[in-house]
């Protein structure tokens, strides 16, 4: 159980890092600002950060 939770957390972190890269590239911002954009969008729309990250990486959400 703990191993599965750790794996899920790691996978989520990788997905968020990928989304930060996409946002940084498409908005010409640094990684810190890209994370802020992702986090704010998630908060404003009542979504989990990892859900927003997945949509950005899959190109189903354009921030």
N, C-alpha and C positions, 0 to 999 in steps of 0.2 A: 504494500500500500504506500509506504513512504517513498519507495523507489519510483513508483508510478507518478506520484505527486511531483517528485523532483524532476523526472523526465518531462512532465507536462510543463512545469515552470521553465525549464531550460528551452523547450520548444517554443513556448510563448515569447521568451526573451529574444530568441533568434528571429522570430517573426517581427517583433517590434523593431529590432535593429534594422531589418530589411526595409520595413516601412519608413523608418527614419531616413534611410538612404534614398528612397524614392522621393520623399518629400523634399529632402535637401537638394536633390538634383532638379526636380521640377520647379521649385520655388527659389532656387539659388540662395539658399540659407545654409548656415552651419548646422551640425547635427543637434546641437542644444536647442536651437530655434525650431528645428524640425520636430523634435520631441515635444516641445511646447505646443506646436500647432496640432499634433496628434492628440495630445492630452486634452487640450481645450475643446477640440471637436468632440471627443468622447464625452466630456462633461456636459457640453451644451446640448448634446443629442441623447443623453441618457444611455450611452453604450459603454461596454467594457473596452478598455484600451486595446486589448488583444483582438477584439472584434473589428475595431476600426483598422488596426494594422493589417489584418487579413484582407479586408476589403481593398485597402490601398495596394497591397502587394499583388492581389489578384486583378487589379485595375478595374474594380467595380465601383470604386469611390475615387473621385478626383477632388481633392481638397482645394 
